[in-house]
């Protein structure tokens, strides 16, 4: 169990070392995926998959925000 936790911590630390733009969504996804993977017995794989899914969701959210026209503020 300690080796799985250690591997997950190392994976998250390696992902945190990336630049800010690349890590957007990755750290949160890795934490959630690592926890879910730990429960299933595959912590490191869960963290890696969570990172990928988190980045995908963050990129999708950014694209949606860019496509929306700027709305004027009401005064």
Secondary structure, 3 states (H helix, E strand, C coil): CHHHHHHHHHHHHHHHCCCHHHHCCHHHHHHHHHHHHHHHCCHHHHHHHHHHHHHHHHHHHHHHHHHCCCCCCCC
